[in-house]
């Protein structure tokens, strides 16, 4: 279960003028590589680039100090509604040509494009203020010259088995007589 840190919960509740919440997105795909190997597209909803430390359990570069590029984007966090798969709506404006090309190339491949949402406080860049961060799979993408829009969902949570362990005689010998 995702939990907000106390500092972020207070910032949402009181909206202090001296502490700003910086929303970030990390987009990952196996085709995203640079000179150092696998990489991710990291953007922040701000006017200047933002440096912050990733959580120790991050799927790529855990615990590393990374730079989120300033990029205008909007999003709607997933709601909690009975009978519906949670969806994260994303809209990225004035997209850089390199990002557009990377997203178009990744979408044509069969590997999933993962998106992680992390909120940070300007006063605390030691890690995201949500633990664990929300990670979803980008399912529907529309790319044009001016904007990228997409919908990210969890991996079909309605078809996850519950309980998620299969009880068999090999893993639980006490089941056989």
C-alpha positions in Angstrom: 0.0 0.0 0.0 1.3 3.4 -0.9 1.7 5.8 2.0 2.3 9.5 2.0 5.1 10.7 4.3 4.0 13.0 7.1 5.7 16.1 5.5 3.8 15.7 2.2 0.5 15.1 4.0 1.1 18.3 5.9 2.0 20.2 2.8 -1.2 19.0 1.1 -3.3 20.0 4.1 -1.8 23.4 4.9 -0.2 24.5 1.6 2.8 26.3 3.2 4.3 29.1 1.0 7.8 28.1 1.8 7.6 24.4 0.7 6.7 23.4 -2.8 5.6 20.0 -4.0 7.4 18.9 -7.2 5.6 16.2 -9.2 7.9 14.0 -11.2 7.4 11.2 -13.8 9.9 8.5 -14.7 9.2 6.7 -18.0 11.1 3.4 -18.5 11.4 1.0 -21.5 14.1 -1.5 -22.5 14.8 0.6 -25.7 15.8 3.7 -23.7 19.6 3.5 -23.6 22.4 6.0 -23.6 26.2 5.8 -23.5 26.1 4.4 -19.9 23.5 1.7 -20.7 19.8 1.5 -19.8 18.2 4.8 -18.8 14.8 6.4 -18.2 13.1 9.6 -19.2 12.7 11.7 -16.1 10.7 14.9 -16.1 9.4 17.2 -13.4 6.5 19.7 -13.5 8.5 22.8 -12.9 10.3 25.6 -14.8 13.8 24.4 -13.9 15.5 21.0 -13.7 15.2 19.3 -10.4 17.7 17.0 -8.7 16.5 14.5 -6.1 17.4 11.0 -4.8 15.5 8.0 -5.9 14.1 5.5 -3.3 16.3 2.5 -2.4 13.8 0.2 -4.1 13.7 2.1 -7.4 13.6 -0.2 -10.5 16.4 1.7 -12.2 19.4 3.5 -10.4 18.1 2.8 -6.8 19.2 5.4 -4.3 20.9 7.5 -7.0 20.8 11.3 -7.2 19.1 11.9 -10.6 18.0 15.0 -12.6 14.4 15.4 -13.6 14.2 17.6 -16.7 11.8 20.6 -16.5 8.8 19.8 -18.8 5.3 21.1 -18.7 2.9 18.1 -18.0 -0.4 17.5 -16.4 -1.7 14.3 -14.9 -4.7 12.9 -13.0 -3.8 10.5 -10.3 -5.8 7.2 -10.3 -9.0 7.1 -8.3 -10.2 4.3 -6.1 -13.5 3.1 -7.6 -15.1 -0.3 -7.2 -15.0 -2.4 -10.3 -12.6 -0.2 -12.3 -8.9 -0.5 -12.9 -7.0 2.5 -11.6 -5.8 4.8 -14.4 -3.2 7.6 -14.5 -4.0 10.2 -17.2 -0.9 12.0 -18.5 -0.5 14.9 -20.9 3.0 16.2 -21.7 3.1 19.5 -23.6 5.8 21.0 -25.9 7.7 17.7 -26.0 11.3 17.5 -27.0 12.0 15.7 -30.3 14.2 13.2 -28.6 11.5 12.3 -26.1 8.9 12.1 -28.9 11.1 9.8 -30.9 11.9 7.5 -27.9 8.2 7.2 -27.0 7.1 6.5 -30.6 9.9 3.8 -30.9 9.0 2.2 -27.6 5.3 2.1 -28.3 5.9 0.1 -31.5 7.7 -2.6 -29.5 6.1 -5.3 -27.4 7.8 -4.6 -24.1 5.6 -2.5 -21.7 6.4 1.2 -21.1 6.4 1.8 -17.3 5.6 5.1 -15.7 6.4 6.0 -12.0 5.0 9.0 -10.3 7.0 10.5 -7.4 6.1 13.6 -5.5 9.0 15.4 -3.8 9.2 18.4 -1.5 11.7 21.1 -2.4 12.9 21.1 1.2 13.5 17.3 1.2 15.1 15.8 -1.9 16.5 12.8 0.0 13.7 10.6 -1.4 10.1 10.7 -2.8 7.4 11.6 -0.3 5.3 8.5 -1.3 6.6 5.1 -0.4 6.4 3.1 -2.6 5.8 5.4 -5.5 2.9 4.7 -7.9 4.2 2.6 -10.9 1.9 1.8 -13.8 2.1 0.5 -17.4 1.4 3.0 -20.2 -1.3 1.4 -22.4 -2.7 4.1 -24.7 -0.5 6.7 -26.2 -1.2 9.5 -28.7 1.8 11.4 -30.0 1.7 14.5 -32.2 3.9 17.6 -32.7 2.7 19.5 -29.7 1.7 16.9 -27.0 1.9 13.3 -25.8 -1.2 12.0 -24.1 -1.4 8.6 -22.5 -3.2 6.4 -20.0 -1.3 4.3 -17.5 -3.0 1.4 -15.7 -2.0 -1.3 -13.3 -1.4 -4.7 -14.8 -5.0 -5.9 -14.9 -5.6 -6.1 -11.2 -9.0 -7.8 -11.6 -7.3 -10.9 -12.9 -4.6 -11.2 -10.2 -5.1 -14.4 -8.2 -6.0 -14.2 -4.6 -4.4 -15.5 -2.6 -1.5 -15.0 -5.0 0.4 -18.1 -3.9 -0.3 -21.5 -5.4 -0.4 -24.1 -2.7 1.2 -27.3 -4.2 2.7 -30.4 -2.8 6.2 -29.4 -3.9 6.1 -26.1 -2.0 4.0 -27.3 0.9 4.8 -31.0 1.5 2.3 -31.2 4.4 -0.5 -31.1 1.9 0.2 -34.7 0.9 -0.6 -37.8 3.0 
